[in-house]
Amino acid sequence: MAFTLPALPYAFNALEPHIDARTMEIHHGKHHNAYVTNLNNAVAGKPEEHLSIEEICQHISKYPAAVRNNGGGHYNHSLFWTIMGPQAGGAPAGALADAINAAFGTLDEFKTKFNAAATGRFGSGWAWLVKTADGKLAVTSTPNQDNPLMDVAEVKGAPLLGLDVWEHAYYLHYQNRRPDYCAAFWNVVNWNEVAKRFAAR
């Protein structure tokens, strides 16, 4: 198989009470796993079978909807698991904190803008913090399983932080209260991982 489901880097219940264990179990083991399976089926025997998921996303307009939807789902969730963690939350430090303050004024102002992108995304999608080609930070959102790496994205950049606002990501615990889910997310953000992504791009 060209692509595999990455192991969750912590226990299913590690993000409680903010994200419940049952949601994590279904989200990782069922939803993400289905994206991987469907992506492998879509690229089997084709040249893109040998590309990285980043390369596929960057040229997504060349591929059919099955690759776009499932490739995006695989990339997005693979990032999502890593930018959360137990004993997380708090605030960023160093160069990332400086960049956030330069772009948005304060961390709280950034969170407000990010939450607005997440709650304002109609239907299913994602909210993102990205580093654009000019090295600046921007907040954006994408529909469905699109992401800012894709050549079809309205705002392009390297994803540093992403929040899944598909209902499967929060409905068991939060039902229709997406704003509550978005607010709780900040308690589990792994700022060290976000900072590593910022420094590497």
Rosetta constraint file for C-alpha pairs under 8 A:
AtomPair CA 1 CA 40 HARMONIC 6.37 0.50
AtomPair CA 2 CA 40 HARMONIC 6.17 0.50
AtomPair CA 2 CA 49 HARMONIC 5.72 0.50
AtomPair CA 2 CA 50 HARMONIC 6.78 0.50
AtomPair CA 3 CA 36 HARMONIC 6.33 0.50
AtomPair CA 3 CA 39 HARMONIC 7.74 0.50
AtomPair CA 3 CA 40 HARMONIC 6.38 0.50
AtomPair CA 4 CA 36 HARMONIC 6.32 0.50
AtomPair CA 5 CA 32 HARMONIC 7.24 0.50
AtomPair CA 5 CA 33 HARMONIC 5.97 0.50
AtomPair CA 5 CA 36 HARMONIC 6.33 0.50
AtomPair CA 6 CA 78 HARMONIC 6.84 0.50
AtomPair CA 8 CA 12 HARMONIC 7.92 0.50
AtomPair CA 8 CA 28 HARMONIC 7.48 0.50
AtomPair CA 8 CA 81 HARMONIC 6.59 0.50
AtomPair CA 9 CA 81 HARMONIC 7.27 0.50
AtomPair CA 9 CA 82 HARMONIC 7.14 0.50
AtomPair CA 10 CA 14 HARMONIC 6.25 0.50
AtomPair CA 10 CA 85 HARMONIC 7.12 0.50
AtomPair CA 10 CA 86 HARMONIC 7.72 0.50
AtomPair CA 12 CA 20 HARMONIC 7.74 0.50
AtomPair CA 12 CA 21 HARMONIC 4.73 0.50
AtomPair CA 12 CA 22 HARMONIC 7.38 0.50
AtomPair CA 12 CA 24 HARMONIC 5.55 0.50
AtomPair CA 12 CA 25 HARMONIC 5.92 0.50
AtomPair CA 13 CA 19 HARMONIC 7.92 0.50
AtomPair CA 13 CA 20 HARMONIC 6.21 0.50
AtomPair CA 13 CA 21 HARMONIC 4.21 0.50
AtomPair CA 13 CA 22 HARMONIC 7.90 0.50
AtomPair CA 13 CA 24 HARMONIC 7.61 0.50
AtomPair CA 14 CA 21 HARMONIC 7.50 0.50
AtomPair CA 14 CA 85 HARMONIC 7.21 0.50
AtomPair CA 14 CA 86 HARMONIC 5.52 0.50
AtomPair CA 15 CA 19 HARMONIC 5.32 0.50
AtomPair CA 15 CA 20 HARMONIC 6.71 0.50
AtomPair CA 15 CA 21 HARMONIC 7.53 0.50
AtomPair CA 15 CA 85 HARMONIC 6.51 0.50
AtomPair CA 15 CA 86 HARMONIC 5.59 0.50
AtomPair CA 15 CA 188 HARMONIC 6.52 0.50
AtomPair CA 16 CA 20 HARMONIC 5.11 0.50
AtomPair CA 16 CA 21 HARMONIC 6.82 0.50
AtomPair CA 18 CA 181 HARMONIC 7.69 0.50
AtomPair CA 18 CA 184 HARMONIC 5.52 0.50
AtomPair CA 18 CA 185 HARMONIC 6.90 0.50
AtomPair CA 18 CA 187 HARMONIC 7.20 0.50
AtomPair CA 18 CA 188 HARMONIC 7.47 0.50
AtomPair CA 19 CA 23 HARMONIC 7.05 0.50
AtomPair CA 19 CA 24 HARMONIC 7.20 0.50
AtomPair CA 19 CA 170 HARMONIC 7.45 0.50
AtomPair CA 19 CA 173 HARMONIC 7.53 0.50
AtomPair CA 19 CA 184 HARMONIC 7.98 0.50
AtomPair CA 19 CA 185 HARMONIC 7.96 0.50
AtomPair CA 20 CA 24 HARMONIC 6.45 0.50
AtomPair CA 20 CA 173 HARMONIC 6.83 0.50
AtomPair CA 21 CA 25 HARMONIC 6.07 0.50
AtomPair CA 22 CA 26 HARMONIC 6.23 0.50
AtomPair CA 23 CA 27 HARMONIC 5.77 0.50
AtomPair CA 23 CA 168 HARMONIC 7.64 0.50
AtomPair CA 23 CA 169 HARMONIC 6.72 0.50
AtomPair CA 23 CA 170 HARMONIC 6.96 0.50
AtomPair CA 23 CA 172 HARMONIC 6.55 0.50
AtomPair CA 23 CA 173 HARMONIC 7.74 0.50
AtomPair CA 24 CA 28 HARMONIC 5.88 0.50
AtomPair CA 24 CA 169 HARMONIC 7.91 0.50
AtomPair CA 25 CA 29 HARMONIC 5.66 0.50
AtomPair CA 25 CA 30 HARMONIC 7.62 0.50
AtomPair CA 26 CA 30 HARMONIC 5.07 0.50
AtomPair CA 26 CA 31 HARMONIC 6.62 0.50
AtomPair CA 27 CA 31 HARMONIC 5.02 0.50
AtomPair CA 27 CA 32 HARMONIC 6.29 0.50
AtomPair CA 27 CA 168 HARMONIC 6.89 0.50
AtomPair CA 27 CA 169 HARMONIC 6.50 0.50
AtomPair CA 28 CA 32 HARMONIC 5.05 0.50
AtomPair CA 28 CA 33 HARMONIC 6.56 0.50
AtomPair CA 29 CA 33 HARMONIC 5.52 0.50
AtomPair CA 30 CA 34 HARMONIC 5.98 0.50
AtomPair CA 31 CA 35 HARMONIC 6.51 0.50
AtomPair CA 32 CA 36 HARMONIC 6.43 0.50
AtomPair CA 32 CA 73 HARMONIC 6.91 0.50
AtomPair CA 32 CA 74 HARMONIC 6.33 0.50
AtomPair CA 32 CA 77 HARMONIC 6.56 0.50
AtomPair CA 33 CA 37 HARMONIC 6.22 0.50
AtomPair CA 34 CA 38 HARMONIC 5.99 0.50
AtomPair CA 35 CA 39 HARMONIC 5.90 0.50
AtomPair CA 35 CA 69 HARMONIC 8.00 0.50
AtomPair CA 35 CA 70 HARMONIC 4.68 0.50
AtomPair CA 35 CA 71 HARMONIC 7.08 0.50
AtomPair CA 35 CA 73 HARMONIC 5.79 0.50
AtomPair CA 35 CA 74 HARMONIC 5.69 0.50
AtomPair CA 36 CA 40 HARMONIC 6.17 0.50
AtomPair CA 36 CA 70 HARMONIC 6.83 0.50
AtomPair CA 36 CA 71 HARMONIC 7.62 0.50
AtomPair CA 36 CA 74 HARMONIC 5.92 0.50
AtomPair CA 37 CA 41 HARMONIC 6.32 0.50
AtomPair CA 38 CA 42 HARMONIC 6.12 0.50
AtomPair CA 38 CA 66 HARMONIC 7.52 0.50
AtomPair CA 38 CA 70 HARMONIC 6.28 0.50
AtomPair CA 39 CA 43 HARMONIC 6.29 0.50
AtomPair CA 39 CA 66 HARMONIC 7.02 0.50
AtomPair CA 39 CA 67 HARMONIC 5.87 0.50
AtomPair CA 39 CA 70 HARMONIC 5.15 0.50
AtomPair CA 39 CA 71 HARMONIC 5.84 0.50
AtomPair CA 39 CA 74 HARMONIC 7.99 0.50
AtomPair CA 40 CA 44 HARMONIC 5.82 0.50
AtomPair CA 40 CA 49 HARMONIC 7.54 0.50
AtomPair CA 42 CA 66 HARMONIC 6.26 0.50
AtomPair CA 42 CA 67 HARMONIC 6.07 0.50
AtomPair CA 43 CA 47 HARMONIC 7.61 0.50
AtomPair CA 43 CA 48 HARMONIC 6.02 0.50
AtomPair CA 43 CA 49 HARMONIC 5.11 0.50
AtomPair CA 43 CA 67 HARMONIC 7.28 0.50
AtomPair CA 44 CA 49 HARMONIC 6.04 0.50
AtomPair CA 45 CA 49 HARMONIC 6.74 0.50
AtomPair CA 47 CA 51 HARMONIC 7.45 0.50
AtomPair CA 48 CA 56 HARMONIC 7.00 0.50
AtomPair CA 51 CA 55 HARMONIC 6.10 0.50
AtomPair CA 51 CA 56 HARMONIC 6.53 0.50
AtomPair CA 52 CA 56 HARMONIC 6.40 0.50
AtomPair CA 53 CA 57 HARMONIC 6.21 0.50
AtomPair CA 53 CA 71 HARMONIC 6.74 0.50
AtomPair CA 53 CA 74 HARMONIC 7.99 0.50
AtomPair CA 53 CA 75 HARMONIC 6.48 0.50
AtomPair CA 54 CA 58 HARMONIC 6.18 0.50
AtomPair CA 54 CA 75 HARMONIC 7.48 0.50
AtomPair CA 54 CA 149 HARMONIC 7.40 0.50
AtomPair CA 55 CA 59 HARMONIC 6.55 0.50
AtomPair CA 56 CA 60 HARMONIC 5.70 0.50
AtomPair CA 56 CA 71 HARMONIC 7.43 0.50
AtomPair CA 57 CA 68 HARMONIC 7.45 0.50
AtomPair CA 57 CA 71 HARMONIC 7.06 0.50
AtomPair CA 57 CA 72 HARMONIC 6.85 0.50
AtomPair CA 57 CA 147 HARMONIC 7.97 0.50
AtomPair CA 57 CA 149 HARMONIC 5.92 0.50
AtomPair CA 57 CA 150 HARMONIC 4.83 0.50
AtomPair CA 57 CA 151 HARMONIC 7.38 0.50
AtomPair CA 58 CA 149 HARMONIC 5.41 0.50
AtomPair CA 58 CA 150 HARMONIC 4.59 0.50
AtomPair CA 58 CA 151 HARMONIC 5.44 0.50
AtomPair CA 59 CA 63 HARMONIC 7.77 0.50
AtomPair CA 59 CA 150 HARMONIC 6.47 0.50
AtomPair CA 59 CA 151 HARMONIC 5.79 0.50
AtomPair CA 60 CA 67 HARMONIC 7.75 0.50
AtomPair CA 60 CA 68 HARMONIC 6.05 0.50
AtomPair CA 60 CA 150 HARMONIC 5.89 0.50
AtomPair CA 60 CA 151 HARMONIC 6.32 0.50
AtomPair CA 60 CA 152 HARMONIC 7.32 0.50
AtomPair CA 61 CA 68 HARMONIC 7.99 0.50
AtomPair CA 61 CA 150 HARMONIC 7.95 0.50
AtomPair CA 61 CA 151 HARMONIC 6.64 0.50
AtomPair CA 61 CA 152 HARMONIC 6.58 0.50
AtomPair CA 63 CA 67 HARMONIC 6.10 0.50
AtomPair CA 63 CA 68 HARMONIC 6.73 0.50
AtomPair CA 64 CA 68 HARMONIC 6.48 0.50
AtomPair CA 65 CA 69 HARMONIC 5.91 0.50
AtomPair CA 66 CA 70 HARMONIC 5.93 0.50
AtomPair CA 66 CA 71 HARMONIC 7.83 0.50
AtomPair CA 67 CA 71 HARMONIC 5.18 0.50
AtomPair CA 67 CA 72 HARMONIC 7.72 0.50
AtomPair CA 68 CA 72 HARMONIC 5.72 0.50
AtomPair CA 68 CA 145 HARMONIC 7.67 0.50
AtomPair CA 68 CA 146 HARMONIC 7.33 0.50
AtomPair CA 69 CA 73 HARMONIC 6.09 0.50
AtomPair CA 69 CA 144 HARMONIC 7.48 0.50
AtomPair CA 69 CA 145 HARMONIC 5.59 0.50
AtomPair CA 69 CA 146 HARMONIC 7.13 0.50
AtomPair CA 70 CA 74 HARMONIC 6.09 0.50
AtomPair CA 70 CA 145 HARMONIC 7.46 0.50
AtomPair CA 71 CA 75 HARMONIC 6.20 0.50
AtomPair CA 72 CA 76 HARMONIC 5.84 0.50
AtomPair CA 72 CA 145 HARMONIC 4.89 0.50
AtomPair CA 72 CA 146 HARMONIC 5.46 0.50
AtomPair CA 72 CA 147 HARMONIC 6.64 0.50
AtomPair CA 73 CA 77 HARMONIC 6.04 0.50
AtomPair CA 73 CA 145 HARMONIC 5.09 0.50
AtomPair CA 73 CA 146 HARMONIC 7.71 0.50
AtomPair CA 74 CA 78 HARMONIC 6.03 0.50
AtomPair CA 75 CA 79 HARMONIC 6.39 0.50
AtomPair CA 76 CA 80 HARMONIC 6.09 0.50
AtomPair CA 76 CA 145 HARMONIC 7.14 0.50
AtomPair CA 76 CA 147 HARMONIC 7.12 0.50
AtomPair CA 76 CA 162 HARMONIC 7.53 0.50
AtomPair CA 77 CA 81 HARMONIC 6.26 0.50
AtomPair CA 78 CA 82 HARMONIC 6.97 0.50
AtomPair CA 79 CA 83 HARMONIC 6.48 0.50
AtomPair CA 79 CA 161 HARMONIC 7.88 0.50
AtomPair CA 79 CA 162 HARMONIC 7.43 0.50
AtomPair CA 80 CA 84 HARMONIC 6.82 0.50
AtomPair CA 80 CA 161 HARMONIC 7.56 0.50
AtomPair CA 80 CA 162 HARMONIC 6.10 0.50
AtomPair CA 80 CA 163 HARMONIC 6.93 0.50
AtomPair CA 80 CA 164 HARMONIC 7.58 0.50
AtomPair CA 81 CA 85 HARMONIC 7.81 0.50
AtomPair CA 82 CA 190 HARMONIC 7.60 0.50
AtomPair CA 82 CA 193 HARMONIC 7.02 0.50
AtomPair CA 83 CA 161 HARMONIC 6.56 0.50
AtomPair CA 83 CA 162 HARMONIC 7.85 0.50
AtomPair CA 83 CA 189 HARMONIC 5.87 0.50
AtomPair CA 83 CA 190 HARMONIC 4.98 0.50
AtomPair CA 83 CA 191 HARMONIC 7.19 0.50
AtomPair CA 83 CA 193 HARMONIC 5.74 0.50
AtomPair CA 83 CA 194 HARMONIC 6.22 0.50
AtomPair CA 84 CA 88 HARMONIC 7.14 0.50
AtomPair CA 84 CA 188 HARMONIC 5.21 0.50
AtomPair CA 84 CA 189 HARMONIC 4.55 0.50
AtomPair CA 84 CA 190 HARMONIC 4.76 0.50
AtomPair CA 85 CA 188 HARMONIC 5.51 0.50
AtomPair CA 85 CA 189 HARMONIC 6.48 0.50
AtomPair CA 85 CA 190 HARMONIC 5.62 0.50
AtomPair CA 86 CA 188 HARMONIC 6.32 0.50
AtomPair CA 87 CA 188 HARMONIC 7.28 0.50
AtomPair CA 88 CA 187 HARMONIC 6.39 0.50
AtomPair CA 88 CA 188 HARMONIC 4.90 0.50
AtomPair CA 88 CA 189 HARMONIC 5.60 0.50
AtomPair CA 88 CA 190 HARMONIC 5.12 0.50
AtomPair CA 88 CA 191 HARMONIC 7.31 0.50
AtomPair CA 89 CA 186 HARMONIC 5.62 0.50
AtomPair CA 89 CA 187 HARMONIC 4.14 0.50
AtomPair CA 89 CA 188 HARMONIC 4.84 0.50
AtomPair CA 89 CA 189 HARMONIC 4.93 0.50
AtomPair CA 89 CA 190 HARMONIC 6.35 0.50
AtomPair CA 89 CA 191 HARMONIC 7.18 0.50
AtomPair CA 90 CA 186 HARMONIC 7.75 0.50
AtomPair CA 90 CA 187 HARMONIC 7.00 0.50
AtomPair CA 90 CA 189 HARMONIC 7.98 0.50
AtomPair CA 90 CA 191 HARMONIC 7.94 0.50
AtomPair CA 91 CA 97 HARMONIC 7.93 0.50
AtomPair CA 91 CA 107 HARMONIC 7.78 0.50
AtomPair CA 91 CA 191 HARMONIC 6.88 0.50
AtomPair CA 92 CA 96 HARMONIC 6.41 0.50
AtomPair CA 92 CA 97 HARMONIC 5.21 0.50
AtomPair CA 92 CA 191 HARMONIC 5.36 0.50
AtomPair CA 92 CA 192 HARMONIC 7.34 0.50
AtomPair CA 92 CA 195 HARMONIC 7.49 0.50
AtomPair CA 93 CA 97 HARMONIC 4.81 0.50
AtomPair CA 93 CA 98 HARMONIC 7.62 0.50
AtomPair CA 94 CA 98 HARMONIC 6.33 0.50
AtomPair CA 95 CA 99 HARMONIC 6.12 0.50
AtomPair CA 95 CA 195 HARMONIC 7.83 0.50
AtomPair CA 96 CA 100 HARMONIC 6.17 0.50
AtomPair CA 96 CA 195 HARMONIC 5.73 0.50
AtomPair CA 96 CA 198 HARMONIC 6.77 0.50
AtomPair CA 97 CA 101 HARMONIC 6.18 0.50
AtomPair CA 97 CA 107 HARMONIC 7.71 0.50
AtomPair CA 98 CA 102 HARMONIC 6.09 0.50
AtomPair CA 99 CA 103 HARMONIC 6.09 0.50
AtomPair CA 99 CA 136 HARMONIC 7.48 0.50
AtomPair CA 99 CA 137 HARMONIC 6.99 0.50
AtomPair CA 100 CA 104 HARMONIC 5.80 0.50
AtomPair CA 100 CA 105 HARMONIC 7.19 0.50
AtomPair CA 100 CA 106 HARMONIC 6.89 0.50
AtomPair CA 100 CA 107 HARMONIC 6.54 0.50
AtomPair CA 100 CA 110 HARMONIC 7.03 0.50
AtomPair CA 100 CA 137 HARMONIC 7.00 0.50
AtomPair CA 101 CA 105 HARMONIC 4.51 0.50
AtomPair CA 101 CA 106 HARMONIC 4.75 0.50
AtomPair CA 101 CA 107 HARMONIC 6.42 0.50
AtomPair CA 102 CA 106 HARMONIC 7.96 0.50
AtomPair CA 103 CA 136 HARMONIC 7.20 0.50
AtomPair CA 103 CA 137 HARMONIC 6.11 0.50
AtomPair CA 103 CA 138 HARMONIC 7.42 0.50
AtomPair CA 104 CA 109 HARMONIC 6.02 0.50
AtomPair CA 104 CA 110 HARMONIC 5.37 0.50
AtomPair CA 105 CA 109 HARMONIC 6.36 0.50
AtomPair CA 105 CA 110 HARMONIC 7.45 0.50
AtomPair CA 106 CA 110 HARMONIC 6.33 0.50
AtomPair CA 107 CA 111 HARMONIC 6.21 0.50
AtomPair CA 108 CA 112 HARMONIC 6.18 0.50
AtomPair CA 109 CA 113 HARMONIC 6.28 0.50
AtomPair CA 110 CA 114 HARMONIC 6.06 0.50
AtomPair CA 111 CA 115 HARMONIC 5.89 0.50
AtomPair CA 112 CA 116 HARMONIC 6.14 0.50
AtomPair CA 113 CA 117 HARMONIC 6.35 0.50
AtomPair CA 113 CA 139 HARMONIC 7.17 0.50
AtomPair CA 114 CA 118 HARMONIC 6.28 0.50
AtomPair CA 114 CA 127 HARMONIC 6.77 0.50
AtomPair CA 114 CA 128 HARMONIC 7.29 0.50
AtomPair CA 114 CA 129 HARMONIC 7.54 0.50
AtomPair CA 114 CA 139 HARMONIC 6.11 0.50
AtomPair CA 114 CA 140 HARMONIC 7.70 0.50
AtomPair CA 115 CA 119 HARMONIC 5.98 0.50
AtomPair CA 115 CA 127 HARMONIC 7.94 0.50
AtomPair CA 115 CA 179 HARMONIC 7.48 0.50
AtomPair CA 115 CA 182 HARMONIC 6.19 0.50
AtomPair CA 115 CA 183 HARMONIC 7.45 0.50
AtomPair CA 116 CA 120 HARMONIC 5.58 0.50
AtomPair CA 117 CA 121 HARMONIC 6.13 0.50
AtomPair CA 117 CA 127 HARMONIC 5.75 0.50
AtomPair CA 117 CA 139 HARMONIC 7.41 0.50
AtomPair CA 117 CA 140 HARMONIC 6.40 0.50
AtomPair CA 117 CA 141 HARMONIC 5.86 0.50
AtomPair CA 118 CA 126 HARMONIC 6.56 0.50
AtomPair CA 118 CA 127 HARMONIC 4.90 0.50
AtomPair CA 118 CA 141 HARMONIC 6.93 0.50
AtomPair CA 118 CA 163 HARMONIC 7.28 0.50
AtomPair CA 118 CA 165 HARMONIC 6.56 0.50
AtomPair CA 118 CA 182 HARMONIC 7.15 0.50
AtomPair CA 119 CA 165 HARMONIC 7.88 0.50
AtomPair CA 119 CA 178 HARMONIC 6.42 0.50
AtomPair CA 119 CA 179 HARMONIC 6.07 0.50
AtomPair CA 119 CA 182 HARMONIC 7.57 0.50
AtomPair CA 121 CA 125 HARMONIC 6.58 0.50
AtomPair CA 121 CA 126 HARMONIC 7.52 0.50
AtomPair CA 121 CA 127 HARMONIC 7.83 0.50
AtomPair CA 121 CA 141 HARMONIC 6.83 0.50
AtomPair CA 121 CA 142 HARMONIC 7.68 0.50
AtomPair CA 121 CA 143 HARMONIC 7.36 0.50
AtomPair CA 121 CA 165 HARMONIC 7.97 0.50
AtomPair CA 123 CA 143 HARMONIC 7.82 0.50
AtomPair CA 123 CA 166 HARMONIC 7.32 0.50
AtomPair CA 124 CA 143 HARMONIC 6.12 0.50
AtomPair CA 124 CA 144 HARMONIC 5.14 0.50
AtomPair CA 124 CA 165 HARMONIC 6.05 0.50
AtomPair CA 124 CA 166 HARMONIC 4.48 0.50
AtomPair CA 124 CA 167 HARMONIC 7.05 0.50
AtomPair CA 125 CA 141 HARMONIC 7.21 0.50
AtomPair CA 125 CA 142 HARMONIC 5.58 0.50
AtomPair CA 125 CA 143 HARMONIC 4.21 0.50
AtomPair CA 125 CA 144 HARMONIC 4.26 0.50
AtomPair CA 125 CA 145 HARMONIC 6.13 0.50
AtomPair CA 125 CA 146 HARMONIC 7.49 0.50
AtomPair CA 125 CA 164 HARMONIC 6.46 0.50
AtomPair CA 125 CA 165 HARMONIC 5.51 0.50
AtomPair CA 125 CA 166 HARMONIC 5.72 0.50
AtomPair CA 126 CA 141 HARMONIC 5.45 0.50
AtomPair CA 126 CA 142 HARMONIC 5.39 0.50
AtomPair CA 126 CA 143 HARMONIC 6.54 0.50
AtomPair CA 126 CA 144 HARMONIC 7.28 0.50
AtomPair CA 126 CA 145 HARMONIC 7.37 0.50
AtomPair CA 126 CA 146 HARMONIC 7.89 0.50
AtomPair CA 126 CA 147 HARMONIC 7.65 0.50
AtomPair CA 126 CA 162 HARMONIC 6.55 0.50
AtomPair CA 126 CA 163 HARMONIC 5.48 0.50
AtomPair CA 126 CA 164 HARMONIC 4.82 0.50
AtomPair CA 126 CA 165 HARMONIC 5.46 0.50
AtomPair CA 126 CA 166 HARMONIC 7.48 0.50
AtomPair CA 127 CA 139 HARMONIC 7.43 0.50
AtomPair CA 127 CA 140 HARMONIC 5.94 0.50
AtomPair CA 127 CA 141 HARMONIC 4.23 0.50
AtomPair CA 127 CA 142 HARMONIC 6.61 0.50
AtomPair CA 127 CA 162 HARMONIC 5.61 0.50
AtomPair CA 127 CA 163 HARMONIC 5.20 0.50
AtomPair CA 127 CA 164 HARMONIC 6.91 0.50
AtomPair CA 127 CA 165 HARMONIC 7.46 0.50
AtomPair CA 128 CA 139 HARMONIC 5.62 0.50
AtomPair CA 128 CA 140 HARMONIC 5.27 0.50
AtomPair CA 128 CA 141 HARMONIC 5.71 0.50
AtomPair CA 128 CA 148 HARMONIC 7.90 0.50
AtomPair CA 128 CA 159 HARMONIC 6.55 0.50
AtomPair CA 128 CA 160 HARMONIC 7.36 0.50
AtomPair CA 128 CA 161 HARMONIC 5.61 0.50
AtomPair CA 128 CA 162 HARMONIC 4.51 0.50
AtomPair CA 128 CA 163 HARMONIC 6.57 0.50
AtomPair CA 129 CA 137 HARMONIC 6.85 0.50
AtomPair CA 129 CA 138 HARMONIC 5.79 0.50
AtomPair CA 129 CA 139 HARMONIC 4.73 0.50
AtomPair CA 129 CA 140 HARMONIC 6.65 0.50
AtomPair CA 129 CA 159 HARMONIC 6.11 0.50
AtomPair CA 129 CA 160 HARMONIC 5.59 0.50
AtomPair CA 129 CA 161 HARMONIC 5.06 0.50
AtomPair CA 129 CA 162 HARMONIC 6.53 0.50
AtomPair CA 130 CA 137 HARMONIC 5.61 0.50
AtomPair CA 130 CA 138 HARMONIC 5.38 0.50
AtomPair CA 130 CA 139 HARMONIC 6.36 0.50
AtomPair CA 130 CA 140 HARMONIC 7.63 0.50
AtomPair CA 130 CA 148 HARMONIC 7.47 0.50
AtomPair CA 130 CA 156 HARMONIC 7.81 0.50
AtomPair CA 130 CA 157 HARMONIC 5.31 0.50
AtomPair CA 130 CA 158 HARMONIC 5.22 0.50
AtomPair CA 130 CA 159 HARMONIC 4.49 0.50
AtomPair CA 130 CA 160 HARMONIC 5.36 0.50
AtomPair CA 130 CA 161 HARMONIC 7.07 0.50
AtomPair CA 131 CA 135 HARMONIC 5.75 0.50
AtomPair CA 131 CA 136 HARMONIC 5.48 0.50
AtomPair CA 131 CA 137 HARMONIC 4.65 0.50
AtomPair CA 131 CA 138 HARMONIC 6.48 0.50
AtomPair CA 131 CA 157 HARMONIC 5.24 0.50
AtomPair CA 131 CA 158 HARMONIC 5.12 0.50
AtomPair CA 131 CA 159 HARMONIC 6.65 0.50
AtomPair CA 131 CA 160 HARMONIC 6.98 0.50
AtomPair CA 131 CA 198 HARMONIC 7.16 0.50
AtomPair CA 131 CA 201 HARMONIC 7.42 0.50
AtomPair CA 132 CA 136 HARMONIC 5.46 0.50
AtomPair CA 132 CA 137 HARMONIC 6.21 0.50
AtomPair CA 132 CA 138 HARMONIC 7.04 0.50
AtomPair CA 132 CA 156 HARMONIC 6.43 0.50
AtomPair CA 132 CA 157 HARMONIC 4.23 0.50
AtomPair CA 132 CA 158 HARMONIC 6.40 0.50
AtomPair CA 133 CA 156 HARMONIC 7.92 0.50
AtomPair CA 133 CA 157 HARMONIC 6.23 0.50
AtomPair CA 140 CA 155 HARMONIC 6.59 0.50
AtomPair CA 141 CA 147 HARMONIC 7.96 0.50
AtomPair CA 142 CA 146 HARMONIC 5.61 0.50
AtomPair CA 142 CA 147 HARMONIC 5.93 0.50
AtomPair CA 142 CA 148 HARMONIC 7.45 0.50
AtomPair CA 142 CA 153 HARMONIC 7.33 0.50
AtomPair CA 144 CA 166 HARMONIC 7.79 0.50
AtomPair CA 146 CA 150 HARMONIC 7.00 0.50
AtomPair CA 146 CA 153 HARMONIC 7.37 0.50
AtomPair CA 147 CA 153 HARMONIC 6.67 0.50
AtomPair CA 147 CA 159 HARMONIC 7.81 0.50
AtomPair CA 148 CA 153 HARMONIC 5.37 0.50
AtomPair CA 148 CA 154 HARMONIC 7.65 0.50
AtomPair CA 148 CA 155 HARMONIC 6.16 0.50
AtomPair CA 148 CA 156 HARMONIC 4.60 0.50
AtomPair CA 148 CA 157 HARMONIC 5.40 0.50
AtomPair CA 148 CA 158 HARMONIC 6.71 0.50
AtomPair CA 148 CA 159 HARMONIC 6.46 0.50
AtomPair CA 149 CA 153 HARMONIC 7.17 0.50
AtomPair CA 149 CA 156 HARMONIC 5.98 0.50
AtomPair CA 149 CA 157 HARMONIC 5.89 0.50
AtomPair CA 149 CA 158 HARMONIC 6.17 0.50
AtomPair CA 149 CA 159 HARMONIC 7.17 0.50
AtomPair CA 150 CA 156 HARMONIC 7.16 0.50
AtomPair CA 151 CA 156 HARMONIC 7.45 0.50
AtomPair CA 158 CA 201 HARMONIC 6.90 0.50
AtomPair CA 160 CA 194 HARMONIC 5.53 0.50
AtomPair CA 160 CA 195 HARMONIC 7.96 0.50
AtomPair CA 160 CA 197 HARMONIC 5.71 0.50
AtomPair CA 160 CA 198 HARMONIC 6.27 0.50
AtomPair CA 161 CA 194 HARMONIC 6.29 0.50
AtomPair CA 163 CA 182 HARMONIC 7.96 0.50
AtomPair CA 163 CA 185 HARMONIC 7.99 0.50
AtomPair CA 164 CA 169 HARMONIC 6.33 0.50
AtomPair CA 165 CA 169 HARMONIC 6.41 0.50
AtomPair CA 165 CA 170 HARMONIC 7.60 0.50
AtomPair CA 165 CA 178 HARMONIC 7.53 0.50
AtomPair CA 166 CA 170 HARMONIC 7.59 0.50
AtomPair CA 167 CA 171 HARMONIC 5.25 0.50
AtomPair CA 168 CA 172 HARMONIC 7.67 0.50
AtomPair CA 170 CA 174 HARMONIC 5.66 0.50
AtomPair CA 170 CA 175 HARMONIC 6.85 0.50
AtomPair CA 170 CA 178 HARMONIC 7.53 0.50
AtomPair CA 170 CA 181 HARMONIC 6.64 0.50
AtomPair CA 171 CA 175 HARMONIC 4.10 0.50
AtomPair CA 171 CA 176 HARMONIC 6.59 0.50
AtomPair CA 174 CA 178 HARMONIC 6.88 0.50
AtomPair CA 174 CA 180 HARMONIC 7.09 0.50
AtomPair CA 174 CA 181 HARMONIC 6.43 0.50
AtomPair CA 177 CA 181 HARMONIC 6.67 0.50
AtomPair CA 178 CA 182 HARMONIC 6.19 0.50
AtomPair CA 179 CA 183 HARMONIC 6.15 0.50
AtomPair CA 180 CA 184 HARMONIC 6.16 0.50
AtomPair CA 181 CA 185 HARMONIC 6.19 0.50
AtomPair CA 182 CA 186 HARMONIC 7.42 0.50
AtomPair CA 184 CA 188 HARMONIC 7.61 0.50
AtomPair CA 185 CA 189 HARMONIC 6.55 0.50
AtomPair CA 190 CA 194 HARMONIC 6.57 0.50
AtomPair CA 191 CA 195 HARMONIC 5.99 0.50
AtomPair CA 192 CA 196 HARMONIC 6.28 0.50
AtomPair CA 193 CA 197 HARMONIC 6.36 0.50
AtomPair CA 194 CA 198 HARMONIC 6.20 0.50
AtomPair CA 195 CA 199 HARMONIC 6.14 0.50
AtomPair CA 196 CA 200 HARMONIC 6.13 0.50
AtomPair CA 197 CA 201 HARMONIC 6.37 0.50
